[in-house]
Amino acid sequence: GAVVSQHPSWVICKSGTSVKIECRSLDFQATTMFWYRQFPKQSLMLMATSNEGSKATYEQGVEKDKFLINHASLTLSTLTVTSAHPEDSSFYICSANAGGTYEQYFGPGTRLTVT
Amino acid sequence: DQQVKQNSPSLSVQEGRISILNCDYTNSMFDYFLWYKKYPAEGPTFLISISSIKDKNEDGRFTVFLNKSAKHLSLHIVPSQPGDSAVYFCAASVAGGGNKLTFGTGTQLKVEL
């Protein structure tokens, strides 16, 4: 149980284009989903928290107009990196929380490379 | 401001021995702590957690100890196995904090034959 999928697992895009990453909870309903990014050999940095049907809450320093988050249902959240630039290249990971517990279950991550 | 710290970036242990991974925190409002294991290019996998009302939680080969007065927790793995080689992150949460987790910087564990 508690499986979270992410798609795509890796993506290469050209500078200036937008990329959408999907995060799905496969066997449970996720009241809250989280988006992280991880740079090589660094910790996971929380970007934003999204609750189904409401606007995402972004962490300080994260541009909400650049990283668009939509949590359309209890099993799906999407992160769109708009007008991507090489500095946006990173490993993006989502997680889901079923509510009532602190445990977050993570997706396998998406490697984004912007050329 | 790194509220959760793992001061050892790496640890090497022989197979069969005990692995002890340490984590320190500064925010006294943290009341729930978790350990995750992560392989390269994969998402973290939940291992074990502990509430601040406890000082120990055990699950198979994994035991987490919490010392609130020292703001310190540790993960013990015994016996260590080669498949345990991964990066281990501790994470902490504040009650009423929307279930947000603050992660430590990670410790790379290598279990050698």
Boltz contact constraints between the chains, C-beta under 6 A:
constraints:
  - contact:
      token1: [A, 32]
      token2: [B, 99]
      max_distance: 6.0
  - contact:
      token1: [A, 43]
      token2: [B, 103]
      max_distance: 6.0
  - contact:
      token1: [A, 43]
      token2: [B, 105]
      max_distance: 6.0
  - contact:
      token1: [A, 43]
      token2: [B, 106]
      max_distance: 6.0
  - contact:
      token1: [A, 44]
      token2: [B, 103]
      max_distance: 6.0
  - contact:
      token1: [A, 49]
      token2: [B, 98]
      max_distance: 6.0
  - contact:
      token1: [A, 93]
      token2: [B, 43]
      max_distance: 6.0
  - contact:
      token1: [A, 97]
      token2: [B, 99]
      max_distance: 6.0
  - contact:
      token1: [A, 102]
      token2: [B, 32]
      max_distance: 6.0
  - contact:
      token1: [A, 102]
      token2: [B, 93]
      max_distance: 6.0
  - contact:
      token1: [A, 102]
      token2: [B, 99]
      max_distance: 6.0
  - contact:
      token1: [A, 103]
      token2: [B, 46]
      max_distance: 6.0
  - contact:
      token1: [A, 104]
      token2: [B, 101]
      max_distance: 6.0
  - contact:
      token1: [A, 106]
      token2: [B, 43]
      max_distance: 6.0
  - contact:
      token1: [A, 106]
      token2: [B, 44]
      max_distance: 6.0
  - contact:
      token1: [A, 107]
      token2: [B, 43]
      max_distance: 6.0
  - contact:
      token1: [A, 108]
      token2: [B, 42]
      max_distance: 6.0
  - contact:
      token1: [A, 108]
      token2: [B, 43]
      max_distance: 6.0
  - contact:
      token1: [A, 109]
      token2: [B, 43]
      max_distance: 6.0
